[in-house]
Amino acid sequence: MNLNEWFQRGMTVDEYINSMKQNKEEMLAIYEKFNLTEEDQNKLAGLRELHLRVIALTEDWCGDALLNNPILMKISEAAGIELRFVLRDQNLELMDQYLTNGTSRAIPIYIFINQEGNETAVWGPRASEMQALVTERRAALPDKEAPDFEEKQMAMYKELRASYVSDAGIWQTVADSILSKLK
């Protein structure tokens, strides 16, 4: 299947939101609170004439999708980029073409395409600064064999999630990272 066909199979923003069973309130809270800077909006206005579209490979249970999807939604609106969501677990044929480090089905992955269906940019699953933060936090965990590993790991993810939902600086970091792919 080509990327135009994958795009057509995807869910609209409303369809995706209405299908969500996890993280819906948190994702919508980020969407409501996050605003692109005037400078970012001006940059994005120039993309309107390109009539780009984006396929978001995602799942509602994913913490990174919880953070990144609402930022992508705002960017798409500002740039006139039509957005469709494709669920990773039901579409491994597409996912396996966009593995992180050639091995990982990490999400979300955003595939920007032109009207002909040609890929123009790919982003994901995290902004590099966010990847560095996650890597640093994982390095501080005890050994996987330690009796308190799972407890500490769950606490780390809970803390990251709380910052994802509340830290406007993180939101801007994600926006900057996605925008850097669209230049």
NUKOLLO-585606 format. One record per residue: x, y negated, z of N, C-alpha, C, O in turn; residue in one letter. Coordinates in steps of 0.001 Angstrom, whole numbers, plus 524288, in hexadecimal, padded with zeros to 5 digits. Layout:
BEGIN
XYZXYZXYZXYZa/...
END
This chain:
BEGIN
803448049F80000800008000080000803747FB1E800008076E7FAF3802B2m/801F57F73D7FD0A8050F7F2787FCF58032B7EEC68014D7FF267EFBA803C3n/8061B7EA9580231804E37E7168068E7FFAB7E445805E17FD127E317809C0l/7FE187E32D8010E7F8F07E0DD8003B7F4A47E493802287F0D17E2DE80484n/7F54C7E994801247F1697ED6B802EA7F1607EDD6808DE7ED387EE3E80B41e/7F5FC7EDBD80B3E7F63A7EDDB810FA7F38E7E90C8133A7F0B37E96981714w/7F47B7E491810D27F2087DFC3812A17EC127E045812597E9597DEE881612f/7EA167E23080E077E4707E2BF80D597E2117E686811507DD937E5DE812E4q/7E5057EA6B812EA7E31B7EE38816C87E30D7EC0381C497E05D7EE0B81FB8r/7E6067E7D581D1F7E68A7E5AD822607E1957E31E824617DE067E1D582169g/7E1777E26C829837DD127DFD782C1B7DDFA7D9F382C337E2677D82782CBEm/7D9C77D6FB82BAB7DA287D15982C617DB487D046832287DB077D3D083566t/7DC827CB71833637DD847C9FB838D57D8D67CB5E83C367D9747CDD18404Ev/7D42C7C9D783A907CF837CAF383DB07CE927D0CE83E4B7CD287D29E84285d/7CF567D3BC83A217CEA77D96E83A787D2857DBC283E5E7D11C7DF1C84183e/7D7607D9FA83E257DB4F7DBFD841C77D9E07DAA38476C7D9EE7DE0884AD4y/7D89D7D5BE848627D7447D41B84DB87D2917D73084FB17D28C7D8FC85428i/7CEA17D7CF84C6F7C9F77DAB284E0C7CB007E07984EF87C8157E304851D3n/7CF1C7E29684C997D06C7E82184D507D3EB7E913852137D4A37ED89853B9s/7D6137E4E5854447D9E47E5748587F7D7677E7C985D687D3217E64785F05m/7DA3A7EB8585FB97D8917EDE88649E7DC4E7EC88869147DAF47ED0F86DAAk/7E1017EAC5867B07E4EE7E95B86B967E7387E40086A427E7967E285865B2q/7E8B77E12E86E427EB947DC3586DC87E8967D7DA86AF87EAE47D3DA8699En/7E3967D89086A177E08E7D4B4867207E05B7CF70869EE7E16A7CB6386791k/7DF017CF7D86EF37DE7D7CA92871D97E3A87C7AB872207E3D57C2EA8716De/7E7DE7CA86873267ED047C81C873907EEC37C5DF86E577F0DF7C18E86E1Ee/7EDE17C8CF86A207EF667C6EB864F57EC537C1FC863937EE867BE3A86188m/7E7447C206864B17E40F7BD74863807E57C7B8CF866F57E5047B4528654El/7E73A7B9DF86BC17E8EF7B59A86F317EDC47B2E886CED7EE1A7AE1D86CFDa/7F17C7B5F086AEF7F61A7B3A88686D7F45D7B083863AB7F61E7AC1B862DDi/7F0F37B2C7860937EF127B02385BDD7EC987AAD985D3D7ED8B7A6F485A95y/7E97C7AABC861517E6D17A5E8862E27EA9D7A1CD864F67E9D079D2286421e/7EEB87A37F867A57F24F79FD286A3A7F6D579E0D866BA7F8E4799C486772k/7F8627A149862F87FCE77A00485FBC7FB6779C5385B547F77A79D1C858ABf/7FE8F7985085A987FDE6794C58563380328793E68539680723793248562Dn/803167940684E78807D2792D884B838092B78D1C84C2A805B6789CF84CA7l/80E3278BF484C2C80FD67868484C7680E4D783CA8475D80D4B786578436At/80E2577EAA8478280CF277BAD842C58110C77CC083E9680FCC77D32839F7e/815E977D288404081A2C77E4E83C988194E7839C839F9819E9784238353Be/817E07878983D20816DB78CBB83AF18124078C9B837258127378F05832FDd/80E28789D48388E8099A7896B8351D80B09786D982FEF809297887382BCEq/80E58782E28302C8100B7804982B5D81327783F6827E581280783F682321n/816937872482A4E8199C78AF982752815FC78EE4824AE816BC7905082025k/81213790988279580E8B7949D8259B80AEF7929782150809537958F81DE4l/809AF78DA38217C8063778B6881D878086C78C3C8180C8057E78D0C81453a/80D8B78C07817978101378CD38128B80F977925F8107B8106E7934C80BD6g/80E3E79614813DF80DAA79B878122E8085879C9A80FC0807A67A08980D12l/8049F7992B810AA7FF4979A0D80EC67FF2379B3C808EB7FC4679EB180732r/8023B7985C805E28021A799088002D8043379E517FE6B8035279FE17F9F5e/806FB7A11D801DE8090F7A64680080804EA7AA90800DA805967AEC67FEA2l/800A77A980803A17FC627AD4F804407FE627B294806367FCFA7B6B680433h/801B47B24A80A33803C47B71680C817FF827B9F680F7B7FB857B7B7810F4l/800737BEEC8104F7FD1C7C2398138E800BA7C54181725805637C5BF81613r/7FE947C74D81B6C801D57CA4581F087FEE17CF0E821037FA4C7CECE82273v/801AF7D35D821047FFCB7D8418233F8025C7D8C082896807277D8C1828FEi/7FF337D92B82CAC8013B7D9E0831FB800787DF8E833927FC177E14583496a/804C57E271833C58049E7E7D2835BE804A77E76C83BA78084D7E53883DE3l/800B17E97E83E3A8000D7E87A843C87FCC17ECAD846657FAC97F037843CEt/7FC2A7EC4584B7A7F8827EF5384EA37F7157EBF5853527FA567E90085544e/7F24F7EC618551C7F09C7E8F38595C7F3117EA3985EA57F3077E6EA86222d/7F52C7EEDD85F517F7957F05D8644E7FD2D7EE43864E27FF717EE948691Dw/7FF5A7EC2E860C5804DF7EA99860A9805AF7E54186339803337E16C861B8c/809297E5088671780A5F7E025869C180CCF7DC138662B80BB47D76E866B6g/810147DDB98628B812697DA0485EDD80E437D7D785B2A80E847D346859ADd/80A747DB10859AC806277D92D85666802CA7D54C85971800F17D16C85745a/802057D65A85E677FF1A7D2C5861CB801727CD508618B7FE977C97486154l/806937CCF986191809607C7FE861588098D7C5C585BCD8084F7C13185B04l/80B097C8DE8580D80C427C6E7852D4807847C5FC84F588077E7C24984C46n/8037C7C94984FC27FF097C8CA84C307FC407C38584C8F7FAFD7C14184882n/7FB3D7C178851447F8997BC628515F7FBF17B7F584F2B7F9DA7B42C84D11p/801117B86584FA1804927B47484D5B8043E7B4CB84764803E67B0CF844B8i/804597B99784558803C67BA5783FB67FE867B83783DD27FE3D7B5D8839A6l/7FA747B909840CF7F5477B71083F517F55A7B12583EB87F32D7AF1183AF8m/7F7D47AE6A842617F8297A8B28420F7FB637A6FF83D527F9EE7A35A83A8Bk/7FFC37A9A983C6E803187A86A837F58001D7A949832DF800507A60B82F53i/7FD627ADA18328A7FA6B7AEE482DD07F64D7AAC082CAD7F59F7A91B82835s/7F3967A919830B97EF9B7A509830077F20C79FFE82DFB7F01179D9882A50e/7F65C79E70830677F8D87997982EF47FB1E79995829707FB6879589826DBa/7FCB979E31827A17FF4279EA3822877FB937A09C81E477FD277A135819C6a/7F6B17A19C81FB17F3117A3B881BD47F49A7A91F81A027F3BF7AA868157Dg/7F6E57AC2E81D8C7F8957B18381C587F43B7B53581E147F2C97B550822A9i/7F22A7B83B81A637EE187BBFE81BC17F0A57C08D81EA17F4A07C2A481CECe/7EE4E7C209822FC7F08B7C5F0826867ECFC7CAB2826C47E8397CA3D82746l/7EF657CF41826647EC9A7D4328271A7EFB27D79E82ADD7F47F7D7CC82AB4r/7ECDA7DA4C82E367EF317DDCF8320F7EE987E371830497EA5C7E51782EB6f/7F2E17E6658308E7F2FB7EBEB82F3B7F4FE7EECC8340B7F92C7ED8F83610v/7F2007F2A3835DD7F3897F58483A927F7E67F9618394C7F76E7FCA2835CAl/7FC1A7F8EB83C3A800BB7FC2A83B517FF82801F883B8F800EB804E783805r/7FCE3803A683FB87FC3C80943840A77F8E280BF783C8B7F939810B883BE8d/7F5AD80903839C57F26D80B3C835A07F4DD80A7B8303C7F2B580C3782C4Eq/7F95E807E1830157FBBE8067982B14801A88073482B3D804A0803A5829F7n/8034D80BDA82CD1808E880CE682D5E80BC180CB78281F8107580BBA827F5l/808F980DA4823E680B6A80D5781EB980DA0807DF81DCF811F48074D81BCAe/80AA8803D981F4C80C9D7FE7A81EDB810A17FD658231B814C67FB3582207l/80F717FEE9827EE813007FDD982C4C8186E8000582B3A81C5A7FD7782C53m/818A3804B08291981DB6807338284A8210D804868241F825A1805D882379d/81ECF800CD82151821DC7FDA381DB18244F7F8E98206D8277D7F62381E1Fq/822CA7F802825698248F7F3618284A826847F4CE82DC0825487F23083197y/8298F7F8F782E0582BA77FAB48330482FAE7F6DA83514832B97F4A483215l/82FAF7F61283A228339F7F2CC83CA7838877F61283D61838507FA6783F74t/83CE17F40083BAF841E57F6C283BDD841AA7FC0083903844AE7FF8C83A36n/83E267FC7C8354C83DC5801378322083B6B805E0834E083AFD80A0D83288g/839DD8054D839D7837FB809D183CC183312808DE83FF58302280C88840FBt/83222804108418C82E07802F584561829268009E842DC829807FD2283F91s/824AE8028B8446D81FAC8007F8429B81DDF7FBF8846098194A7FBA284775r/821797F889847558205A7F41584AB981CBD7F042847F081D337EF5F8433Ca/8192C7EE0984AEA815667EA4C848D88150E7E59E84C77816AE7E5E4850FBi/812F37E15884A7D810A87E08F8455F814CE7DF7C84137819227DDBA8425Bp/813577E09683C74816717DF44837D7812EC7DC018345380E817DD828332Bi/814EA7D78F832A7811F17D40E82F3E8146B7D407829DB818F77D2978293Dy/8115E7D5A4825EF813337D604820918108B7D1A781D7380BDC7D1E481C63i/813887CDC081C098117F7C95B818FE811F67CAB28133B8160F7CC6F81169f/80DB07C9DD8106080D9A7CB2680ACC80B5A7C694807AD808677C35C809B2i/80CDA7C667802A980AA77C2767FF28805C77C4AD7FC91804237C9077FDCAn/8037B7C1BA7F9067FEA17C3627F6817FF537C84E7F32F7FB9C7CB407F265q/804097C92E7F144805127CDE47EE24805ED7D2AD7F191806387D70E7EF9Ae/806537D1DA7F6A5807347D63A7FA3780CEA7D7547FB3780E467DB6B7FD58g/8104C7D3B07F9B0815DF7D4597FAAA817347D24F80017815617CE2B801B7n/81A5D7D53F802CD81C1B7D3B58080981F867CED6807A9823307CEA18048De/81E467CAE680AE2821747C62880AF58247E7C596810108287F7C2EE81038t/822997C8108143B825507C7EB81946823047CC2781CC781E837CDBC81C31a/826427CDEF82071824877D1B682466826747CFC5829A982AEB7CE0C82A27v/823157D00D82D99824857CE71832E8822BA7D29E836BA81EAE7D51C835FDw/825D17D35383ACD8242C7D6A883F21828447DA998409982C2A7DB4483DDDg/827617DD2C844E0822EB7DCD6848658235B7D89B84C9C81F8B7D77884F50p/828037D64784D2A828BA7D2328512482C417CDE784F0C82F7B7CEC384B96r/82B8B7C93A8514082F577C50D85069834807C6D8852D6834757C998856C8a/838E37C55B8509383E007C72D8528D83ECE7C5A985844841197C8A385B43s/83CF07C10F859C783D777BF6685F4483A427C2EA862E483BE17C40B86747e/835CA7C4978610E832847C81886437835007CD8386480834C47D0158688Fm/8375C7CF3C8603A83A107D4408604A83E8E7D4188642E83F677D7DA8670Fq/841697CFD18644A845BA7CF4386802843B87CF7B86DA2846227D1F4870FAa/83F597CCEB86EAA83D087CCFA873E583B6B7D2818757683C8A7D433879D2l/838CE7D553871F2837167DAAB8731883BD87DE32873EE83BEA7E16287787v/83FC77DD9F8709F844887E0CA871258472A7DFC087669848E27E3648790Bt/847787DAD4877E8849D77D95C87CEF846C77DBBE88180849167DDD38852Be/841AB7DB6C8813F83E6B7DD8F8857A83ED27E386885B283EE97E5CA889F0r/83F117E6068813683F9C7EBBD88122844DF7ED5E88369845397F15188622r/848EF7EA5F8825084E237EB998844984E587EB5B88A3A851937EDF888CA4a/84AFB7E84988C9084AE67E7B68923E847DC7EC19894F4847EA7EC7E899BFa/845407EF59891EA842467F3B48943A845FC7F7E88964384A5C7F87389457l/844357FAE189A29847727FF4989BF1847B98037F897B5844CD80350893E3p/84B30807388986484BBB80B94894CA8467280E548942A8435E80E9C897D9d/845738105788F7684075812E988E6383F66817848920683AE3818F4892DCk/84372819CA89424842CB81E42897B3841B181C8889D518404981FC28A098e/8424F8178A89E71841758158D8A3C583BB68162B8A547838418159D8A1FBa/83AB5817508AA3C8354C818268ABF2831CD813558AB5882D0C813D78AAD4p/8341C80EBB8AB69830E8809F78AB06830F28078E8A58982F1F8032B8A4CEd/8330980A718A1A8833608084C89C5D82E0D806AF89A4782D5C8023F8988Ef/82A4680A4589A6B825228091689828822958047389AD8820438011B89848e/823008044189FEF820B97FFEC8A2E98233D7FABC8A159820827F6DF8A07Ce/828637FAA98A0FF82B3A7F5E589F8782A087F45F899DC8296E7EFC3898A4k/829B47F84689670828817F72A890F9823027F4D58907C8223E7F10F88D9Bq/81F407F70389339819E37F4F589306819B97EF5A89526816F87EC0789308m/81CA07EE5A8993F81CD67E91089B7C81F3F7E5428979081D767E0D28970Fa/8234F7E702894C7825C77E3BA890D3821E37E26088C828217A7DDDB88AEDm/81F057E64F88A9A81B367E55688672816D17E1CD88856814F27DE818855Fy/815297E26A88D228110E7DF1888F53812E97D96988F9880FFB7D5CE88E5Ak/817C47D8AD8913881A087D36E8918881A8A7D0F288C19819457CC5D88B61e/81C697D4058884881CDA7D212882EC817817D086880D7816DF7CC5F87E80l/813B87D3DC881B580E687D2D687FDB80C4A7CDC08822F809ED7CA9B87F6Ar/80D217CCF68873380B4F7C82E889C680DCF7C3658874480B357BF6E8867Ba/812D67C3C0886018156F7BF4788387813847BE9487DE7813117BA2987C0Fs/812647C2D687B30810587C277875E280B3D7BF61875CC80A477BC488723Fy/808007C048879BF802CB7BDEB879E7802E27B83E87BC77FF407B54987AB1v/806FB7B6B787E90806D67B1948811580B1B7ADB587F6F80A997A90A88076s/80F3A7AF8487CF1813C37AC3287BF28139E7A9C28767C814C17AC5F8729Dd/8123B7A4CC87636811E57A20D871318172B7A1CB86E6E8175A7A17A869A2a/81B6B7A1EC87159820A17A1FD86EFE821867A6F386BE1823E07A6CE867B0g/81FAA7AB5486DE7820087B04B86B1281CD17B0018661081E877B1D2861F4i/818307ADBD86669814D67AD49861C3817987AA3285D7F817697ABA4858E9w/81A287A5F085F0681CE37A2B885B28821907A59F858E6822C97A51085448q/8242F7A8BA85C27828947ABE985A48826C17AFA185605829567B03885202t/8224C7B220856E88201B7B5BA8530581EA17B2BA84E1781FD57B472849C3v/81C107AE4E84EB281A877AB2084A2F81F567A98F846FF81F5A7AA0084235a/8235C7A7C1849A8828267A626846F482A7A7AAAC843E182C4D7A9FA83F7Dd/82A677AF4B8463582C9B7B3E3843A38298A7B55A83EBD82BD57B66E83AA8s/8245D7B56283F27821257B69F83A99821DA7B268836688226F7B39D831CAi/821CA7AD7F8380C822587A92C83451827917A96F83166827E17A81182CCCl/82BA97AB3683422830CA7AB818319B830C07AF5882CFC833E37AECE82961s/82D437B32882D1582CD07B6E7828C2829D37B4A28242582A467B68F81FC3k/826CF7B0958251D8236B7AE6C8210C825DD7A9EB81E11823747A7D781A77l/82A887A86481F7882D027A3E681CE082EF57A55781780831247A20B814C3k/
END
